[in-house]
Amino acid sequence: MLAEFLGTFVLILLGVGSVALTVAGLPGSGRRTDPFGAADWLIISWGWGFGVVFGVYVAGGVSGAHLNPAVSLAFAVRRTLAWRKVLPYWLAQVVGAFVAAALVYASYRWAIDFFNQKEGLARDKSLSTFSIFATFPAEYFGDSWWGPLLDQIIGTGILLLLICAVTDGRNQAPLANLAPFVIGLIVVVIGMTFGTNAGYAINPARDFGPRLFAYFEGWGDIALPGTFGWYSGYWWIPLVGPLIGGVVGTLVYDLIISPLVKARGGPAQEGHVPDEPTAER
């Protein structure tokens, strides 16, 4: 649990920090004068990707570095994580995300307040500064819940499908301890392909921990229940969507690819990092 806490903490610290940099830090410091644009999105995508890389390096040898409730649930479904560990992992991940969000806020609160003052917005009316901490759906979805939910299912399905692939020793898994770096690249490419639909949470802890912190720090209804302008009651979508998508992505890999590589007689599958002795699986 401590490893999952610290690994998730590192992930969220760097990921949320990259968003704080682009939304409030760069414009407030005078280092950027143009509106938020594609270059900022690249900073965010790479910030989250490297957050995953270093979070996995921190916790991988102890807990398997799930850092994501969707990963923990999916690996329990595929029987590489004991079900009794799922809820403790979830708790550690959410707490790690909450504490990381608090530390980012402690560092960037001056920039956040300056941004809101310049825009003439109260904190509970500022979607831009809320977006530093948690996600929201694009305006083209309107108040539809299905579009953002489908987006989260797809994004997290891709994440788990590819995690299963790059950690499968019978397939073409990266060697020399490069798997964390490759998993980080998966997050980068998801941000570059599906990110703008709903902020690519693809991780319930990543969204809910900072969202809860933002609620306590004055973002009000924008955080919980997740209501602003064109959408309402959004808070549950980045929780449920990734949990569904993670299981779907894992099942797709295990139904289509796993039997084939097993039939070819390769070495035993190692999994993300084995959690239980083989005899107990």
Disulfide bonds with the S-S distance in Angstrom:
none
